[in-house]
Amino acid sequence: DIQMTQSPSSLSASAGDRVTMTCRSSQTISNYLNWYQQRPGTAPKLLIYAASSLQSGVPSRFSGSGSGTDFTLTITSLQPEDFATYYCQQSYSTPHTFGQGTKVEIK
Amino acid sequence: QVQLQESGPGLVKPSETLSLTCTVFGGSISRYYWSWIRQPPGKGLDWIGNIYNSGSTKYNPSLKSRVTISVDTSKNQFSLKLTSLTAADTAVYYCARVSVGQCPNGVCYTAFDPWGQGTLVTVSS
C-alpha cells in the first residue's frame, strides 16, 4: 500500500493568513493526488484533483502543487469557512489511501 | 446534479453483518463508478472499495474477505455488505461517486465526488 503522510497534523491561523500544508507519498505517484476539505459533522468535499486542478465551484484562493512524492495545498487569505480538516488522497493505485489530515484551527 | 444518500441500521451487534444502501439521485447509476469509504470517530478516512459500471469490484485488501459491494440498477442503488463485525468497524460510512478523468498510460485520474452525507454505524451489543 502507498502511505500518505500529511504535515503538520494541525495548525493555528487567523483569517486573512496564507496557509500551506504538505502531503508526502511513500512512493512516486506522479500527480495522482487529490485534496479534500471536511468541515465538522459533514462529508468531505473535493477541492483539488490531479495535484493542481481546481474542482468546479471551489474558490481560487485554494491551490495545489507537486509531483512525484511531495505535494502542497495552499490557501491564500484564509476565510472563516476554511477552518476545517484537509485530507490528501492518492488515486495512483488501489487501495486508494488518504493522509491522516491537517486540521486548520482559529488562532 | 448527482446526489447520494446512505441508509441502513445505526446499531449492529458484534459478529453480525452490516448492510448499507446508497441511493443515487439525479443521474443513472450505470454511467459511473461508485465507492464506499468509512471514517472511525475522530479518525481519518479509509477506502473500502469500488464498483465499476461493468459490475467488477475492487476492495481494500484489509477488508477483502469481509466485504461485498453490489449494484441494483433497477433501483439506482448500490450496496455494501460487511460481515463478522467488531467494534473496530464502528464508523461513519460514506458512499461516493468515482469521478474519472483522462487515462494517460492506462492509469486514470479518479477522485471521490460527490459524497453522501454519511451514516454512523455503531457495533455494540
Interface residues (C-beta under 8 A of the other chain):
Chain A: D1 S30 Y32 N34 Y36 T42 A43 P44 K45 L46 Y49 A50 Q55 Y87 Q89 S91 Y92 T94 P95 H96 T97 F98 G99 Q100 G101
Chain B: G44 L45 D46 W47 N50 K58 N60 P61 S62 Y94 S99 G101 V107 Y109 T110 A111 F112 D113 P114 W115 G116 Q117 G118
